[in-house]
Amino acid sequence: MKLTSVFDNMEFIPQKYTCEGEDINPPLKINFLPESTKSLAIIVDDPDAPGGTFVHWLAWNITPREEIEENAKGDFTEGKNGFGRISYNGPCPPKGHGIHHYHFKVYALDTTLKLIRGASKGQLEREMKDHILSWVEIVGLYERR
């Protein structure tokens, strides 16, 4: 699998996709999905957060496709992020805390998951564990000044 977006790996995420912009998810282009993919899952997190890894987006049961569109809505289930919301919330590190690394991970799964809306990252990872055909990530950077 290959994952691309409006930013390159280890490059800065455009402000539009952060709390200082429109706070919508960037488009994610996925190439070379395994043929037997039944669904996709997404985890976006920040391991540089002061309190430990911070979750920005959890989504699963996404119909296999080559692009998760900008500001994606609809035909998938979302989990609870670190802000306590069931949605995407973009990079928003504390001011003066330096550059953070945001990991956008897409998983190709051999099934759809029986996981309820609002589930946690841990629950999603446990449900996916034996069903991952392939996965890929792109890391974006962001810093609030």
N, C-alpha and C positions, 0 to 999 in steps of 0.2 A: 504494500500500500504506500501511497505517497500523499502527503497533506500540504496544501499551500493556502495562502490567504492574501490579504492586502498588505501584509508585512512579511518579510522573509524571516527565516529562523534566526533567532538571536538579534533581531532588529527591533526598533521601537514600534509599539502599537499606536496607530493614529488616535489622537485625542477623542475623535468621534465615538470610539468604542469603549470609553472610560467614563468614570463618574464626573469628569470635568467636561464631557461632551454629551452626546445623545444617550449614552449608557445602553447601547444595543450591541448584540453579538456581531462580530465581523463575519463575513462570508467565509466558509471553509470549503475548499475544493478537494475532493477525495478521488484519487485515481488508483486503478489496479485493485479494486475490491475483489476478494475471493468470490468465485462463482456461487458457492453454496451459502453466501451471506443471507441470513433471514432478517436481521435488524442491525442497526447501529446504535452505539451509546457514546456519549460525550462526557468527559470530566474536564473541567477547567479549574485549576487551582494555583495557588501562590505559596511555595514553600518558604519564602522569605518573610512572611508576616511575623510581627513581633510575638504573637501568641502561639505560633506554630502554623502548620499548613492551613491556609484559608481557602475554602471552596467558593468559587464564583459561579459555577454552573454545573448542573447535573441533568442529563437528558438521556432517555432510552426509548426503545421500541420505535426508533426512527426508521421509516421505510428506506431500504437501501437505495442510495442515489449518489450521484457524483458531486452534488453541492448542497451544503446546508446554507441556505440563503441568509443574507443580512437580516437581522431582526426577525429570526425564524419564530414561527408560532404554529400551533395547530396539531398536526398528526403524530404527536409523540407525548410522552409523559416526562414530567420534570420533578426533580427532587429539591430538597431545601438547601439553600446555600448558606454561607457563613453570616449573611446579613439577616437570616431568618425568613427569607423570601423564597417563593417557588417560581424562580425565573433566572434569567441571566442578569448579573450585575457585574460590570466591568472593573478593570483595575482601579483601585482607589487607595493606594498606600498612604500611610501617614506622611504629612509634609515633612521634609527634611530627613526622611528615613532612608534615602538613597534609592538606587535602582532595584526594582523587584523583577523577578522572572515568572512569567505566567505560562503555565504548561497547558496547552490545548491538546487533549488526547482524544482520539477517535478510535473506537473498537468495533470490529466486524464480528458479529456473533452468529452462532449457528441456530439460534432460537429467538423467540420473543420472551421477554421477562415477565414473570408474574410478581410485579413489585408495585406497591401503591404509590400514588402521587404524594410527594413530600418526603419520600424516603431519604436516608442519609447516604453519604459517600461510602461509608463502611458497608451498609446494606447493599448498595449497588455493586460494590466490588465483590462481595460474597456471592451474590446472585450470578454475576458474570463469570466467576472463577473458572468453571469447567466448560465454558461455552465460547471462549475467545479464539477465533480463527486467526486473527491478525490484529495488530494495532499500530498506530503511528502517532507521532506528536510533533508539534511545532511550538517553539518557545518564543514568546514575545516579551519585550522589556517595557517598563513604564516607571516613571519617577514623577512625583508631584513636587513642585518647587514652591 
